[in-house]
Amino acid sequence: MAPLITAVADSDVPFGAVSGSSLPEVTLEGRPVVSCSDAELVDEIVEIERLVRAARMRQLQLIAEAEHRSLPAQQGVRSPQAWLRGLLNIDPADAKGRVVVARDVEQQTSLCGEPLPADLPATAAAMSEGAIGVDHALVVSRCVRSMPEHARVHHAEEVDVLLADNARRMCPRDLAKLAERIKYLLDQDGAYRDEEAQHEARELHYATGRDGMLVVKARLDRETGARFVSAIQPLAAPRPEVDGEKDPRSAGQRNADGLAAMLDIVLESDRMPRVGGQRPHLAVTIDFDDLKRGLLLGAEGMPGTLAATEQSISAENVRRIACDCEVLPVVLGGDSLPLDVGASQRTAPPHIRAALLQRDGVCAFPGCDRPPGTPQAHHIVHWVDGGPTDIGNMVMTCAHHHRVVHGQGWEITLRDGRPVFTPPSSVDLARAPRPGGRALPAAHRDTLRDLIPAPRSPEGIP
């Protein structure tokens, strides 16, 4: 089978010299791709990549020769990178990378005209074969160039061979990890200095955007970054499929939810420092009458206020937060100054939370995969509307499904002491009730009761 692309170089011109006739001639050959078999398609894709890489090596030789001839300076361009960027219409980073690699893989000649090996001969050979690309070679080049002088003198050739060999079967990203390991092995003092510099360069900024969302930007040293990744990964993992439907959240949304769960866990910790004698907490202020009107469509009322950021928050979301929180009643005068402060009361005291966890688990919502985080006790009839704070009026939910229940308007009832969730018509037109909660031995007995034969009475007495 003829290759789809054939590259032909003029053999009369030395490899590395610039000549109009020495540029590869690229032609398209072969039958239409739709008539190729699967194996032929795969073979041609691989062969084209090899030819493209080999042609790129030829281009690098030409770039190196152009730099030796000072062509960029002759044309009034400040640097070879800028000259190449304008010549090929490529990104500055791409142009710089090609110039750097060209210097390391070019075939040089001595003053007597004798050929000299490239600075990275193993890498140059792999590129000439089309086995690796410029991105691979750039990893090798950066690794060798960053080595201290003593290590470069004794180990540069060895590192070139090792990385070039691994580049044949590694992607550039994985090869960069191996190169970093080599640096940590051969330049431990430099690696330590780099880590200290990263620690000094650490930063985290946050600000409120015009739309009211908090924007966070951070650069963390590798140790802190690893702790962050270790903490957020299990919290941001995709939820298991439900009826073949995958988690609809994007990766960014899952990370945001993971961070929210992490904050819940942190704020519940007794190890957090106290401010003004209080543990860190989410403080929300709202007028009690406005809170009661939160579910009435068209009802007038003021929103709540988030104390930490002084931003507004809707009364409906305050109702959701207030399902399971410490409520501190404060009586204000006409000038909004406190006149009296009541006792702080937790809407779900520890013994009720323990009972709810025993009955419902972390989340009672049907089909919930019980994502990690701090469970929230939801009032079936909100305490603002007179609902009691007892196990007969509460269910345990995760943060996600607590928001779903409030936002979509799910109805919850208790049947035989177990929660049943009725979806809104927007979710299920039939509004078929769905049992929730954690399966207990009693529930299993109810389910299996029809399978157990009824005991016979003595002497046939019914």
C-alpha positions in Angstrom: 0.0 0.0 0.0 1.5 3.4 -1.0 1.7 5.9 1.8 -0.7 8.8 1.7 2.2 11.4 2.1 5.6 11.0 0.6 8.5 13.3 1.6 11.4 13.5 -0.9 14.6 15.5 -0.2 17.2 16.5 -2.8 20.1 14.2 -2.0 22.6 16.5 -3.7 22.3 19.2 -1.0 23.8 18.5 2.4 21.3 17.9 5.1 21.3 21.2 7.0 22.1 23.5 4.1 19.5 26.0 3.0 18.5 25.7 -0.7 15.2 26.2 -2.5 15.6 22.8 -4.1 16.4 21.0 -0.8 13.0 21.5 0.7 10.9 18.3 1.0 8.4 17.7 -1.8 5.1 16.6 -0.4 2.6 14.8 -2.6 -0.7 13.1 -1.9 -1.1 9.6 -3.2 -3.2 6.5 -2.7 -6.9 5.7 -3.2 -9.7 7.5 -1.3 -9.7 6.9 2.4 -13.2 5.6 2.4 -12.1 2.6 0.5 -9.3 1.7 3.0 -9.8 -1.1 5.4 -9.6 -0.5 9.2 -6.0 -1.8 9.3 -5.0 0.3 6.4 -6.4 3.4 8.0 -4.5 2.8 11.2 -1.3 2.1 9.3 -1.5 5.3 7.3 -2.3 7.4 10.3 0.8 6.1 12.0 2.9 6.4 8.9 1.8 10.0 8.3 2.8 10.9 11.9 6.2 9.4 11.3 6.7 11.3 8.1 5.5 14.5 9.6 8.0 14.1 12.5 10.8 13.3 10.1 10.0 16.4 8.1 9.9 18.5 11.2 13.5 17.3 11.9 14.5 18.5 8.5 12.9 21.8 9.3 14.8 22.1 12.5 18.1 21.6 10.6 17.2 24.4 8.3 16.2 26.7 11.2 19.6 26.1 12.8 21.4 26.8 9.6 19.4 30.0 9.1 20.4 31.1 12.6 24.1 30.4 11.7 23.7 32.6 8.6 22.1 35.4 10.7 19.1 35.5 8.4 16.9 36.9 11.2 19.3 39.8 11.8 19.7 40.5 8.1 15.9 40.9 7.9 15.9 43.3 10.8 14.2 40.9 13.2 15.3 41.0 16.9 15.5 37.2 17.5 15.3 33.9 15.7 12.1 33.1 17.6 10.4 36.3 16.4 11.7 35.7 12.9 10.3 32.1 12.9 7.0 33.2 14.4 6.4 35.7 11.6 7.7 33.4 8.9 5.4 30.5 9.9 2.6 32.3 11.6 2.9 30.2 14.8 2.6 31.0 18.5 5.6 32.6 20.2 6.0 29.6 22.5 6.0 27.2 19.6 8.6 29.2 17.7 10.8 29.4 20.8 10.6 25.7 21.3 11.6 24.9 17.8 14.6 27.2 17.9 15.8 25.7 21.2 15.4 22.1 19.9 17.0 23.1 16.6 20.2 24.1 18.4 20.4 20.8 20.3 19.7 18.4 17.4 21.5 20.2 14.5 24.2 18.3 12.7 27.3 20.6 13.0 30.6 20.5 11.1 34.1 21.3 12.3 36.3 24.0 10.7 37.7 21.2 8.6 34.3 20.2 7.3 34.1 17.1 9.4 30.6 16.2 10.7 30.2 16.6 14.5 27.6 15.0 16.6 24.6 16.9 17.8 24.4 18.2 21.4 21.7 15.6 21.9 22.6 12.8 19.5 20.1 10.2 20.8 17.3 12.7 20.6 18.3 13.8 17.1 18.4 10.2 16.0 14.9 9.5 17.3 13.6 12.6 15.6 15.2 11.7 12.3 13.4 8.3 12.5 10.1 10.0 13.2 9.8 8.2 16.5 9.4 11.3 18.6 8.2 14.9 18.1 9.4 18.4 19.0 7.5 18.3 22.3 9.4 15.2 23.3 12.7 16.8 22.3 11.9 20.0 24.2 11.5 18.0 27.4 14.9 16.4 26.9 16.5 19.7 26.0 15.1 21.5 29.1 16.2 18.7 31.3 19.8 18.7 30.1 20.0 22.5 30.0 18.7 22.8 33.6 21.3 20.4 35.0 24.2 22.0 37.0 27.5 22.1 35.2 29.1 19.2 37.0 26.1 17.0 36.3 25.9 18.1 32.7 29.6 17.2 32.1 29.3 13.7 33.5 25.7 12.7 32.8 24.4 14.7 29.8 24.9 11.9 27.3 23.5 9.3 29.6 20.4 11.4 30.3 19.9 12.1 26.5 20.0 8.3 25.8 17.7 7.5 28.7 15.0 10.2 27.9 15.2 9.6 24.1 14.6 5.9 24.6 11.6 6.5 26.9 10.2 9.2 24.6 9.6 6.5 22.0 6.8 5.0 24.2 5.9 8.0 26.5 3.8 11.0 25.8 5.6 14.4 26.4 3.6 14.9 29.7 4.8 11.6 31.2 8.3 12.1 29.8 8.4 15.5 31.7 7.6 13.6 34.9 10.6 11.3 34.3 12.8 14.3 33.5 11.8 15.9 36.8 12.8 12.8 38.6 16.2 12.9 36.9 16.6 16.5 38.0 15.8 15.6 41.6 18.3 12.8 41.5 21.2 14.7 39.9 20.6 18.1 41.3 19.1 17.7 44.7 20.3 21.1 46.0 18.7 22.8 43.0 15.5 20.9 43.5 15.4 22.0 47.1 16.0 25.6 46.1 13.2 25.4 43.5 10.8 24.1 46.1 11.7 26.9 48.5 11.2 29.5 45.7 7.8 28.0 45.0 6.9 28.3 48.7 7.9 32.0 48.6 5.9 32.5 45.4 2.7 31.0 46.9 -0.4 33.1 46.7 -4.2 32.9 46.9 -6.5 35.8 46.0 -10.2 36.0 46.2 -12.6 38.8 45.2 -16.3 39.2 44.5 -17.2 39.5 40.8 -19.7 41.8 39.3 -22.3 39.0 39.2 -21.8 38.3 42.9 -19.8 35.1 42.5 -16.6 34.7 44.4 -13.6 34.4 42.1 -10.6 32.5 43.6 -7.1 32.5 42.1 -4.3 30.6 43.6 -0.7 29.4 43.0 0.3 26.8 45.5 3.6 25.2 46.2 3.8 21.5 45.3 3.3 20.2 48.8 0.3 22.4 49.5 -1.0 21.6 46.0 -0.8 17.9 46.7 -2.7 18.2 50.0 -5.4 20.2 48.1 -5.7 17.6 45.4 -5.8 14.7 47.9 -8.6 16.4 49.8 -10.8 17.6 46.9 -10.5 14.5 44.6 -12.8 12.2 46.6 -15.2 15.0 47.2 -15.4 16.0 43.5 -15.6 12.4 42.1 -18.5 11.8 39.6 -21.6 10.4 41.1 -22.4 6.8 40.2 -24.7 6.3 37.2 -28.4 6.2 38.0 -30.5 4.2 35.4 -27.6 4.5 33.0 -27.5 8.3 33.3 -24.0 9.7 34.1 -23.3 12.6 36.4 -24.5 15.7 34.5 -22.0 18.0 36.2 -19.0 19.3 34.4 -15.5 18.8 35.9 -15.5 22.4 37.0 -18.9 22.0 38.7 -17.8 18.9 40.5 -14.7 20.6 41.8 -16.8 23.5 43.0 -19.1 21.1 44.8 -16.1 19.3 46.2 -14.8 22.6 47.6 -18.2 23.3 49.1 -18.2 19.9 50.8 -14.6 20.5 52.0 -15.7 23.8 53.6 -18.6 22.1 55.3 -16.2 19.6 56.9 -13.7 22.3 57.9 -16.4 24.5 59.5 -17.6 21.6 61.5 -14.2 20.8 62.8 -13.3 21.7 66.4 -9.7 22.5 65.3 -10.7 25.7 63.6 -9.5 28.8 65.5 -12.1 30.8 67.2 -12.8 34.4 66.3 -14.3 36.5 69.1 -14.9 33.4 71.1 -16.9 31.8 68.3 -16.1 29.0 65.9 -16.0 30.0 62.2 -19.5 29.8 60.8 -21.7 31.0 57.9 -23.6 33.9 59.4 -26.8 35.0 57.6 -29.0 37.9 58.8 -32.7 38.2 57.8 -35.8 39.6 59.2 -38.0 36.9 60.6 -41.1 38.0 58.8 -39.2 38.0 55.5 -38.0 34.5 56.2 -41.6 33.3 56.8 -42.6 34.9 53.4 -39.8 33.2 51.6 -42.0 30.6 49.8 -44.9 32.9 49.0 -44.8 33.8 45.3 -45.1 37.5 44.8 -44.7 38.3 48.5 -42.7 41.4 49.2 -39.8 41.1 51.6 -36.1 41.9 52.0 -33.5 39.3 51.2 -31.0 38.1 53.8 -27.3 39.2 54.1 -24.2 37.1 54.2 -22.1 38.5 56.9 -18.7 37.5 55.6 -19.1 39.2 52.2 -22.0 41.6 52.9 -23.8 40.2 49.9 -27.5 39.6 49.5 -29.0 36.1 49.5 -32.6 35.2 48.7 -35.0 34.3 51.5 -35.7 30.9 49.9 -32.0 29.9 50.1 -31.9 31.3 53.7 -34.8 28.9 54.5 -32.7 26.0 53.1 -29.7 27.0 55.2 -31.9 27.5 58.3 -33.1 23.9 58.1 -30.1 22.8 60.1 -28.2 25.7 61.8 -27.8 27.6 65.0 -30.5 30.3 65.2 -29.7 33.4 67.3 -32.8 35.5 67.8 -32.0 39.2 68.0 -34.6 41.9 68.7 -33.8 45.2 66.9 -35.2 48.6 67.6 -36.4 51.1 65.0 -32.8 52.3 64.4 -31.8 48.6 63.8 -29.7 48.5 67.0 -30.0 45.3 69.1 -32.3 45.5 72.0 -32.3 41.9 73.2 -30.4 38.7 72.2 -31.9 35.3 72.8 -30.2 32.0 73.4 -28.6 30.2 70.4 -30.6 27.1 69.5 -29.6 24.3 67.2 -32.5 23.2 65.1 -31.3 19.6 65.1 -29.7 18.7 68.4 -27.1 15.9 68.6 -29.5 13.2 69.7 -31.9 13.9 66.8 -29.1 14.0 64.3 -27.9 10.6 65.7 -31.4 9.2 65.2 -31.7 10.6 61.7 -28.4 9.1 60.7 -29.4 5.8 62.1 -32.7 5.9 60.1 -31.7 7.7 56.9 -27.9 7.4 56.6 -26.1 10.4 55.2 -28.9 11.2 52.8 -32.4 9.8 52.6 -33.1 11.0 49.0 -34.0 8.1 46.7 -31.0 6.8 44.8 -28.5 9.1 46.5 -24.9 7.8 46.3 -24.2 9.5 49.7 -21.5 11.9 48.6 -19.0 12.8 51.3 -19.5 16.0 53.2 -21.5 17.2 56.2 -25.1 15.8 56.2 -27.9 18.4 56.7 -31.1 17.8 58.7 -34.1 19.0 56.6 -37.4 20.0 58.2 -40.3 18.5 56.3 -42.4 21.4 57.7 -40.0 24.2 58.2 -39.6 25.4 61.8 -40.4 28.9 60.6 -43.8 27.6 59.6 -44.3 25.9 63.0 -42.8 22.6 62.2 -41.4 20.8 65.2 -37.7 19.8 65.5 -38.1 16.1 66.1 -37.4 12.9 64.2 -41.0 12.8 62.9 -40.6 16.0 61.0 -37.0 15.7 59.7 -35.0 13.8 57.2 -31.2 13.7 56.6 -30.0 14.9 53.2 -26.6 15.6 51.6 -26.0 19.2 50.5 -26.8 18.5 46.9 -30.2 16.9 47.5 -31.0 19.4 50.2 -30.8 22.1 47.5 -32.8 19.9 45.1 -35.6 19.4 47.6 -35.9 23.1 48.3 -35.3 24.3 44.7 -37.6 21.8 42.9 -40.3 21.6 45.5 -40.2 17.9 46.4 -42.8 16.8 49.0 -41.7 14.5 51.8 -43.9 12.4 54.1 -43.2 9.7 56.6 -44.9 6.4 56.1 -44.5 3.8 58.9 -41.6 6.0 60.2 -39.7 6.0 56.9 -39.4 9.0 54.5 -41.2 8.9 51.1 -40.3 11.6 48.4 -42.9 12.8 45.9 -41.3 14.6 42.9 -42.8 17.7 41.4 -44.6 17.4 38.1 -41.6 19.0 36.4 -39.6 15.9 37.3 -42.4 13.2 37.0 -45.8 14.1 35.5 -47.3 11.1 37.4 -45.7 12.3 40.6 -45.2 8.7 41.7 -43.9 8.6 45.4 -40.4 7.2 45.8 -39.3 5.5 49.0 -36.1 6.9 50.5 -33.9 6.4 53.5 -31.5 3.7 54.3 -32.6 0.0 54.2 -33.0 -1.4 57.7 -33.8 -4.9 58.9 -37.4 -3.8 59.5 -37.7 -2.5 56.0 -36.3 -5.8 54.7 -38.8 -7.7 56.7 -41.7 -5.7 55.2 -40.3 -6.3 51.7 -39.9 -10.0 52.2 -43.1 -10.6 54.2 -45.1 -11.9 51.3 -42.4 -14.5 50.7 -42.7 -16.0 54.2 -45.5 -18.5 54.6 -48.0 -17.6 57.3 -47.6 -19.8 60.4 -50.3 -22.5 60.8 -52.4 -22.3 64.0 -52.7 -25.5 66.1 -55.5 -27.9 65.2 -56.4 -25.8 62.2 -57.9 -23.0 64.3 -57.8 -19.7 62.2 
